[in-house]
């Protein structure tokens, strides 16, 4: 959490406000159980933006 907001929301909002062409984000590759419990920033950005996204592992 950053200043009371989810990181994914901040990334999506920034991309929209600055009219970026593509979002490039890293993924650590946490296990399925950890992602199911905590979620994944990359996954949340992917589901909440209409911008192209490149996820690097």
C-alpha positions as a Markdown table, in Angstrom:
| # | Residue | x | y | z |
|---|---|---|---|---|
| 1 | Unk | 0.0 | 0.0 | 0.0 |
| 2 | Unk | 1.2 | 3.5 | -0.9 |
| 3 | Unk | -0.4 | 6.4 | 0.9 |
| 4 | Unk | -3.5 | 4.3 | 1.6 |
| 5 | Unk | -4.0 | 3.2 | -2.0 |
| 6 | Unk | -3.2 | -0.1 | -3.7 |
| 7 | Unk | -0.1 | 0.0 | -5.8 |
| 8 | Unk | -1.9 | -1.4 | -8.9 |
| 9 | Unk | -4.5 | 1.4 | -8.8 |
| 10 | Unk | -1.7 | 4.0 | -8.6 |
| 11 | Unk | 0.1 | 2.5 | -11.6 |
| 12 | Unk | -3.1 | 2.4 | -13.7 |
| 13 | Unk | -4.1 | 6.0 | -12.7 |
| 14 | Unk | -0.6 | 7.2 | -13.6 |
| 15 | Unk | -0.7 | 5.5 | -17.0 |
| 16 | Unk | -4.0 | 7.1 | -17.8 |
| 17 | Unk | -3.1 | 10.6 | -16.6 |
| 18 | Unk | 0.2 | 10.6 | -18.5 |
| 19 | Unk | -1.1 | 8.8 | -21.7 |
| 20 | Unk | 1.6 | 6.2 | -21.7 |
| 21 | Unk | 1.9 | 3.9 | -24.7 |
| 22 | Unk | 2.6 | 0.7 | -22.7 |
| 23 | Unk | 2.9 | -0.4 | -19.1 |
| 24 | Unk | 6.0 | -2.5 | -18.4 |
| 25 | Unk | 5.9 | -4.3 | -15.0 |
| 26 | Unk | 8.0 | -7.0 | -13.4 |
| 27 | Unk | 6.7 | -10.2 | -11.8 |
| 28 | Unk | 8.6 | -12.1 | -9.1 |
| 29 | Unk | 6.7 | -15.3 | -9.8 |
| 30 | Unk | 5.3 | -16.0 | -6.4 |
| 31 | Unk | 3.5 | -19.3 | -5.9 |
| 32 | Unk | -0.1 | -19.8 | -6.7 |
| 33 | Unk | -1.1 | -19.9 | -3.0 |
| 34 | Unk | 0.6 | -16.6 | -2.2 |
| 35 | Unk | -1.0 | -14.9 | -5.2 |
| 36 | Unk | -4.4 | -16.3 | -4.3 |
| 37 | Unk | -4.1 | -14.9 | -0.8 |
| 38 | Unk | -2.3 | -11.6 | -1.4 |
| 39 | Unk | -2.9 | -11.0 | -5.1 |
| 40 | Unk | -0.4 | -9.8 | -7.6 |
| 41 | Unk | 0.3 | -6.2 | -8.6 |
| 42 | Unk | 1.0 | -7.2 | -12.2 |
| 43 | Unk | -2.2 | -9.2 | -12.4 |
| 44 | Unk | -4.3 | -6.4 | -10.9 |
| 45 | Unk | -2.8 | -3.9 | -13.3 |
| 46 | Unk | -3.5 | -6.3 | -16.2 |
| 47 | Unk | -7.1 | -6.6 | -15.2 |
| 48 | Unk | -7.7 | -2.9 | -14.6 |
| 49 | Unk | -6.1 | -1.1 | -17.6 |
| 50 | Unk | -7.0 | -0.8 | -21.2 |
| 51 | Unk | -3.4 | 0.0 | -22.0 |
| 52 | Unk | -1.0 | -2.6 | -23.5 |
| 53 | Unk | 1.0 | -4.3 | -20.7 |
| 54 | Unk | 4.3 | -6.2 | -20.8 |
| 55 | Unk | 4.9 | -8.4 | -17.8 |
| 56 | Unk | 8.6 | -9.3 | -17.4 |
| 57 | Unk | 9.5 | -12.3 | -15.3 |
